[in-house]
Each structure stands twice: as structure tokens, then as C-alpha cells.
Amino acid sequence: MASNLNPEYAYTVVYVKDVAKSVEFYGKAFGYTVRRLDESHRWGELSSGPTTIAFTPLHQHETDDLTGEVQERAKNQRNQLEVCFAYADVDAAFKRAVENGAEAVCKPEEKEWGQKVGYVRDPDGIVVRMGSYVKPPH
């Protein structure tokens, strides 16, 4: 008997300064299609398979009082979130990201576990890991 309590991972919500700018940036830099950008520019979504990448403003009157305010990172501090994308051609993906405004952190390099990985930052300072598949998907 299946349980009604088995979750499906649905969204990752990224808190940003400018939702429209972030949605456009992620579309161009990482190759995603915009699924939705609400007219108020307070919510945006990218098509990314079964899990949606969503963007919303740093501060929201609906949730700040309930769950607390988003803490902005100080210089030389990393956010608590790292976004990871897998690509067949990491070098080409890294190049496209940087050409479209991503800040290069570390060029792609082969790791000892058999994955090629590079890092960039988005306009809000969020680290984006760009890696190959350790084992290609079937």
C-alpha cells in the first residue's frame, strides 16, 4: 500500500534582489527556459525537469514575519545554498555562463572522483557548481 506521505521534491526557491534579472540571467547563462515570470516580478520559474527553480525577492512581507528575514552574505562569505547543474560539456557551459554575466570562480577541472567541475557566481553572489555527470544518465 502506497503512502500519501512520500514527498516529491518540487521546488528550490532562490531569494534574489531582482527576480526578472535573475530569471533572465539563469536562462541565458545556464540554458534554462523561463516557465513563468509573474507580472509583479515577485515570482519567477525556470523549467528544469521535475524540479522547478523559482526566484522570489529577498524580503517578502508574507514570509519575513513567519520564517525570518533572508540574511544577505557579507563579502568573502558563501551563501548557505549552492546551485548545481550537470552538463555533458562542462567547458562549453562554463564559457556560456561567463559570457552571459556569471563571475568565474574556478575554471572546470577534472576531480579525483571522475567528474569535471567548475564554479561561477550569479549576480546575487550565489555559487553555481557546473559539473559533468559522474556516470552519464541512461
N, C-alpha and C positions, 0 to 999 in steps of 0.2 A: 504494500500500500504506500503510495507516494505521499510525502508530507507537504503541507501547504507552507511550511516554514523553511524550505530550501530556497535561499535567495539567488537571484540573478544579478550580477554586477551590471548596473545600468548607466551610471554617470560618474565622471570625475568633474568636479566644479572647481574652476580656477578663478581666484579673485584677482582682478586686474584694475588698473587705473582707467582704462578706456576700452570698453567692450568691443566697439566697432573696429578700433585699430587692432586689437588683439586677434579678432576673428579674421580680419584681412591678412594680418601678418602670418598667422598659422596656416592659412590657406595657401599663400604664396610660398612661404619659406619651407613648409613641410609637405605640401601637396594634398591638402585636405579640401573637400568640397564643403561649402557653407550650407548647412541644413536649414538654419533659421537665424535671423537677426531681428529681434523684436523692435517695433517702431520706436520704442522709448530708449533703445540701445542699453537696456539694463539686463538683457539676456541674449546670449548667442550660443549656437551649437554647431559643431562640425560633425559630418558623417565620418565615422571611424569604425565601422563594423558593428558588432553587437553592443559595444560600449560607447556612449556619447561623451565627447569632450565638450563641456559647457563653460561659458565665461559669464561672470557677473561682476558688478562693481565692488571695490574693496569694502565700502561701507554701505550697509543696507538697513534702513530703519525697521524692516520686517524681522531681521535676524540679529542685529547687533545687541539688542537688549535681551534676547533669548540665549544666544550662544556665545556672546562676546564679540569684541571688535577684532578684525584681522590685524595682526601685528606686521608692520612693514619691516623688511630686513634693513639692517644697518650696513654700511659699506664693509666689505670683506666678510659678510656673514651669508650663509646659504639659507634659502627658504627651506621649510620643512617638507616641501613637495619637490620631487624630481619627476619630470615627464620623460618617458622612454618610448622611442619609436623604433621599429625594426624595419630594415631595408635590405633588399638584395644587393644594392650597390651603395654602400655607405659613403664612399668618396664623392660620388655624384650628388647624393642627398646633402652631404655636408656643404659642398660647394654651392648648391642652390640655396640652402638656408642662409649662408653668409652673404651671398649676392642679393638676398631679399631682406637684409637688415638684421640678421642674427649676429650676435657678438661671438666670435670664435673664442673658445676657452682652451680646447685641446684638439688638434687635428686627429683624424681617425688613425688608430694604430692597432696592430694585432695584439690580443691579450693571450696570456698563457693558457686560458681555458678554451681557446679556439674561436673567439669572437673578435671581430673588428669593431672598435668603439671610438667615437668622437663626441665632444661636448660643445654646446653653444649655450648662450643665454638669450632669452627673449627680451622684449623691451621693458618688461617689469622685473628683470633680473632672475627669472626662474630658469634653472638649469634644465636643459633638454639633452638627454642622452640619445645618441643616434648609433644604433648598433646593428650588426648583421645577425641573422639567425644563427644560434649555436648549431642547431640541426635544421636544415631547410624544412618548411612545413610541407606536409604531404598533400 
